[in-house]
Amino acid sequence: MLKASGLTFVIVDTRTVRIVAMPAQRLRPTKAIPKPKPRAKPNPPADRAPEPLAEPKEIVVTASKQGQPLSRYPGTARVEQIGAPGLNAERGTAALVGRLPELSSTNLGPGRNKLFIRGISDSSFSGPTQSTVGLYLGDMRLTYNAPDPDLRFYDVERIEIIEGPQGTLYGAGVLGGIVRIMPNRPDLENFEARASLGSTHTYRGARGYDAEGMINVPLWKDRVALRIVGYEQVEGGYIDNPQLGQRNTNRTTIDGARISLEIDPGDDWRLSAMGVIQNLDTGDGQYAQRGLPKLSHNAAISQPHDNDFRGLNVVIGKSWRDFELTSSFSIINHILDERFDPARVAGPGTAFDRMSRYKMLVHETRLSSRPGAWISWVGGIGYTDSRDRTEQFLGALPDPPRISSVQSEKSEIALFGEATVPVSQRLSITGGSRIVRAQVSGEILGNEAEPTRRQWRVLPTAALSWRPHGRLQAFARVQTGFRSGGIAIDPAGSTNRFQSDQIYTVEGGVRFGDAAPLSGTPISGSAAIFHTGWSDIQADLLDAIGLPTTLNIGHGHIDGVQAAINWRPDQELSFEGAAFVNQSRLDSPSAELMGLDNIPLPNIPRYGGRLSARWARKLSDDLTFQTDAIMRYRSGSNVGTLPPLLLEQGEYVETDLAALLRSENWQLTLDITNVFNARKNSFAFGNPFTASLGDQITPLRPRSLRVGISFGF
């Protein structure tokens, strides 16, 4: 029926078909549009970018737990595809931070960083406080209060980012937003295999390489399939240690695997299981010192870091005509070891070691409407139990004595629900709440166990969405969140109890154009303005000699504006831009910090942006050439909120270039990062025992060139 109409269709579910505009380059009013032939190879080579002639698809935000279309979601969300300009699988989280200006990170090194969204930043160090960003791999929660494990993005379908507190749907600790990595699910019908190889050359640094492979095997066609991904990567070092006579000391090795099993028993049941493992080892810190030759620091010992991650997730699902059931169970085991040089405070021949062990059990069962339902809703029950133990050692090598041991357990059980109800064809209302019972207990070596603390919280959310016409949406939303308190060690070595903190965000925004790529609209984008109030802020800090501690530092606020735009003037050329302005203040400091009013919150640039351009041309029916250019800017920020860590960092521009030649079964790539070899200070911290001297800088990785090949069948 749609032949020669300028329209095509998208199948939403078994009962819903959406009619959408045909891409402008495919309009042929005088001819019927032939039905496309099925592809012989269902899966493209690794890191493949979207085809210039891809069919329009409705973008769905699954992180909303209701499968809402992005064009109707009443809040700020992003859905990013691997292969978008600058977003390469082998770079992991660093690539995502580079693509989204509103997403920021510390820069201690791979596997050591904290992520922040929208300026909601407590501190630049990892400790007993919960991460402000909820990091997920599918339905598996990856972290609670540990650093980002920095999983590689191999065989990932897309990454969803929802901004603002997500206490209603995700519970305690998710103050800044959600980053949800969605891996490709096993294909029940087709055998697939793929491999990629890359070699990286860093200016005045060591060489690196990366290798990845994937195989998908239908064990029982249409019923059972297994998908296995494995990878190994070496990032060559570029920091020297003249004191030890060592070069390129910060070499990082990463190896990992992901195994997914999909079972379709029939009658709309689904069973899936996924196991994840990754080992990350870095030989030394990646900071440098002023006054020394460029890209070098002096330390009496090497300062290595290990981050080993293990995770298992099982999901059982069942679909009915109008709703579906999802039950997810995850177990996480996360191990971190790091060493620093404490010679300045403990004398030569000494070391400071920190060993952290994290174990987490997460369960959630939810019932939700099917996509396309008139009322979109979700409700369920969730349970989280997180246990961690951190031991610190300080003294003479080779076996420094233990100076502290802290173990804690935080658990949360909750009932939650959220629904979006259309008041009219153009206006809809969203409301929901989470009722939480949280429990915290802990113990410090040599002290009596802390009494268990229990509390109840209600975390509501409300939103309005107005669509004056199909390609324009305006929305307003109020969101809330909180983090449970805990215990830490104060500078005197005794128990320090820090209290819960809580947050709210009010935001308003617009979204225009079609979010789907190549949808026929040449210009699309979004903009939002927000205000955040944050009380009793928990922060992981350093004491006078460099040992970690945790305090409630007071009340603060964050105000910001952000915008993104996409422009496709023709079939072959596209431009993207994004920018933000952020103002944060500690406006009511705690008693210990009196006199520090109006200090900005740490590690958040005051403004920043990204520009990118892509040109792609089909050279033949089976060959495409593509080139990308990306430029990023970040303004200055501070490492911390307290002296002596009120140190400036940032104020840099970084430029990347990329080119690829792609066919149906293979792809050649050339990537150049930091084209102009900028050496600005991205993070003014490296060793806590000498950070107060103010001479530490973390330079951007020098200009690096990667040549890669991938192939599949």
C-alpha positions, 0 to 999 in steps of 0.5 A: 500500500505504501508504494510510491507514497514516500512512506515506509513502516517500522514494526514495533511489536506483534500488534503495532506497525508505525508508518514513518517518512521515507529517507529523502534520498530514497524518495522516488514518486514515479517508481515503486520502491522494490523490496530490499533483498535479505542480507546474506551476512546478518552481522557486520564486521567489528565496530562497523558504522551505520550504513549511509542507506540504513532504514529508519528505526525508532530509537527505544530507551530500554533503560526506562524499563518500559521500552519507551521511544526516545521521541516520547521519553520525558527527560534527557537521554542519549542512545549512542551506537558503536561506530559513531564519530569517536566512539570506538570499541577498543577505547572503552569508557574513554571514548564515551566520555570524549563523545558526550560533553556532559559525561566526565571522568577523572583520569587516574588511568584505565580501571581507576576512574570515577564517572560523573554526569551533569556536574554531580561530582562528589570527589576525585577519589574512590572510597566507601561512598557509592558511585553517583553514576549507575553503570550497567551491562544489560541488566547487570549492575557493574559497580556500587562504590568501586571505580569504573571497571572500564570494560571494552565495548566489543560486540555492543549494540548500543549504549544508553545514557539517562541523565539526572537522578534515577532513584525511582527506577534504580534506587540508592546511589544513582544521583547523576544518571545511568550508563547502560551498555547493551551487548548484542544478544545471541542470534538463534538462527544464524551462525556468525563469526568475526575477528579484528586486529589493530596496531597502535603507534604512540608518539615517543611511546611504546607500541600497542595492539588489540585483538578481538573475536566473536562467534555465535553458534545456534545450538538448537535453531530457533531455540538455543544459541551461544555467543562468545566474545574474547579480546586482548589489548595492550596500551603502550606506555608513554610516561618515563621514571628517570629516578629508576631509569625506566621508560614507558612505565604506564603500560596497560594490558587488558584481556577479557571475555563475555559468554552469553546463552539465549534459550527460547523455550516457546510460549513467549518465554525467554531465558538468558545468561551472561558471564563477564570477565576482564583483567586490567593491569597497569604498570605505573601511574600515568601522571607527570611532574612539572620541572622534569622532562616532559612525560616523566615523573620521579618515584622511588618505586613503581606504582602499579594498579590491577582491576579484575572484574567478574560478573554473572547475570541470569534473566528470565522473561515472559511476554503476554498480549499486553504486558511482560515479566522480567526477572534478573539476578546478578552476582559481581566480584570485583578486585582492585589492588594499587600501590603508591610511593609514600617516601615523602612521608614515610621515608625511602624504601617504603610503599603504600598498598591498598587492596579492595574487594567488592562483592555484590548481589542484585535481584529485580523482578518487574512487570511492564507494559508492552511497547506501543501500549496506550499507557506505558508503565512498570512496577516491581521489587528490587534487592541489592546487597553490597559488601566490600573490604578495604585493607591498607598497608604502609611501611618498609618493603617488601611487605609493608605492615597493615595499618587499617582494615574496613569492611562494610555491608549495604543492603536495600530492598525496594518497591517501585513503580512508574507510569506515563498516561496520555491526557490527550494526543499531545500531552502526557503525564508521568509519575512514580515512586520508590519505597526503599528500606536501606540498611548499613553496617560495618567494622574497622579492624581493632574497633567494635563493630558499628551498630546497624543503621536502618532507614526508610526513604520515598523517592518520587518522580514526576514529568510532563511531555507535550508534543505540539506536532510529531517532530517536536517534544517539550518536557519537564521533570522532577527527579530524586535520589539518595545515598546511604551513609557508612563508615570510614577512617578519620585522620586520627585512625578512628571510626568516622561515620558519614551520613546519608546525602540526598539530591533532587533535580528539576529540568526542562527541555525540548527535542526536535526532528527525528531521533532515528538516523537518516529519517528524512529530517535534515536537522534534529537535536535537543536542549535542556536546562536544569537545577540540582540541589544536593544536601549533606554531600558525601565526599572521599577526601585525603587527610594531611599526609595523603591517606583517604578519609570520608566526610559530609562536606555540606550542601551545594547546587548545580545549574546547567544548560546543554544542547545537541544538534545533528545536521545532514545536508545531504546523503553523504555529509553529516555534522554533529555538535554538543555543548554544555555550561555548568555552574556548581557551588558548595554554598553551605559547607559543613562546620569542618569547612567553614570559610570555603563557601562558593567553592566549585564541586570537583572535577567538572568543567565549567563549560565544554563542547564537541564538534564532529563531521562525517563524510561517507560515499559508496564507491560501489555496491559493496564498497564504502569509504568514510572519514570522520573529524572530531574536535573536543574542548573542556574548560578548567576545573579543580581536583578537589574542594579543599586545600591543598587540592584546589588545583586547576586542570583542563582548558584543552582542545583535542582533535581526532581523525579517522578513515575507513574502507568497508565492504560487506565482510571486511573493514580497514580503519585508520584512526589518529587521536590527539592529532596536534599532540596537545599536552595540556593537564587533564587531571592534576593528581597522580600520587596522593602523598605528593599531590599537595606539592601542586606539581602533578599533571596528567597529560593527554595521551600523545598523538597515536595512530591505529591501523586496524582490520576486521572481517566476519562471515 
